[in-house]
């Protein structure tokens, strides 16, 4: 055990700090932890991690001075998980129109759904139960092509939760309920072409104020903002690889059930793939190769894999860690599965979190046991170095209906 | 439907009146209703005497046996215990592995909403009238749904296919053996009772409210059920009278035949079981009163997001509650989810808690779905064991479907529906390695000869 100099600010324990992310973080250290760093350092046994001012400031230092020390007693500590492609904070109840803000018929390329992000949604504390501390929220679109812009939020519950806007431009290609997929791909290509031409012309005359779309497409064409493209069929993916090569844009594939068919091309093109590990049914003629083995197969082929939750990904996002466990069960490496919901997401969308490394946001989770297991739960969670609770509305309901009382339940609060 | 109802009542009444005049005429041939016009043609695959040895066995009766053996003979469980000495054609060393009864999902739409989910395959909801008790979902089942194979790989050996929840009365459900077959009848679980799907709450009132017909409200839902049961009681009375009069040597007029009421009459006579999509506490309580008003059993409540609020009432009524571990928030009536719902329902004496899927994905991991409940409940003050939790997806599910005398537990004489798991089925890393239905191996993770593939998937590139 290393020599520690501790300055305790005695049991100013997190209770009072639970909700508000605006409270400045006390400095703290977790010692005697099994750190799953999600970095090149892999797993560090009996290790310590120091957080100060919202950031990770040291891993295994010889000496540190902090307000508070937590002895993990060997428990697993991971980076907070980063979910992606859901509508957390943009929906409360799926079928309640007034609580849904992720989609807009009139939306286009510059639609920024994060303006509607509600940090006080009941989905957020519930998602924390899954160890999720950050999230890429995405707009959706009915039959359109451009859904709008994705944003990165943290799950602190604070009004300052939106950390990064314009993290990706969300595009829907592939099968259509009517019309041809060729038209949508052509529309994307024409749009890129139009803005590429425009950019070269505008470089010459600097007086014209660019439109919002111009600015976004310029970022896309410079490779500063990825196109997050929902697509499944292998032939469609091959076409998109050509688009990447032609325009030099960054592409991230989402869904991609048949990506395994062209895995080597995808790996060679350096295109990350977001998949639901549990997606294993041929839902359409585009996804005949959906399989529980796909996450592992893509990983082995050298594709950067990101895991997302299928179905109602907003309400069920806490299950992401179980999906990771199943992915491991079907061939993905344990560390690869962890990266697929931490550092890989951070890398792809430019998020300064997702690994236990100095300088990263102090999103840190301490687990009762293997975080991928059904039996485990979050013991402690920090977002930007501030401890947050995983208690949710569901816990309040359970307590109400399992507490004996002579009065109607309504009096149990 | 309600408009059509009046004339058919008239016919019944007329029939009864006329019958009174024909008492002394010679008897016409007796009309009886064939209750099984689409009979099961299921035949168990070939099996041999199989001895599974040295496993951790969860019997489905609440017992856990270590280092135990399970003997399967002639398609039945013959013996479960330590150091069995039987002569078996096949001995499987299951050291370190777990053995459970085959899993049963009481709520599936496989075959009726199959993969691929193209327009042509949307056969689960007859959304043309709030009462379609006349439809039978077995007539929609596409046995080539690849989902059946995936579910078998997850240890599912029997499942109930239900029609959707758009209607107050959605139609008959059917219980299947999860074996590959190219006809529905080839999968049909012999002698399993039929189910009748009913639905409370948001779905019927939304679907029909939009069309400007009853129901557009929850009170409209209740009115719709009551009108239908009044008609069913009349229908049953007419046929009972016909049978009684005929037996007395009279020659009564044959009552009008209505397949919608055949099903409701089946419920009144206890032959068809209610499977009621119903989320909210106050609605389940009213559905129980409704059943008492018309003299039938309220059956199993499905989805029951708020079942934990009325756990005592459900147990008192002898109703099973088939629940998800954690689905919520997709509509208002699914807002009050608690992760311990199943455990709270289960904790009451004489309860019947079931974990169901209603999903072509989670049906593949019903064991994990039950595991989530067990662990979350144990995190919060419960003390639920694996041998107990397994009942939620085996014995209790069998009870809900009325097949508990045939399957759902590893007891001598039960059908040999068995799963061998690589480890505790409540681990996220658990995999079904071998699956047996009626003693015959229908799946083996390590032998492609026992990995069935749908016609649809054959030759796809």
Interface residues (C-beta under 8 A of the other chain):
Chain A: X92 X93 X94 X95 X96 X123 X278 X279 X280 X281 X282 X283 X284 X285 X287 X288 X310 X311 X312 X314 X315 X316 X318 X319 X322 X325 X326 X328 X329 X372 X373 X374 X375 X376 X377 X394 X395 X397 X398 X401 X402 X409
Chain B: X115 X116 X117 X118 X146 X147 X150 X202 X308 X309 X326 X327 X328 X329 X330 X331 X332 X334 X335 X336 X337 X338 X339 X340 X344 X359 X360 X361 X364 X365 X368 X371 X372 X375 X376 X379 X380 X381 X426 X427 X428 X429 X430 X431 X456 X457 X460 X461
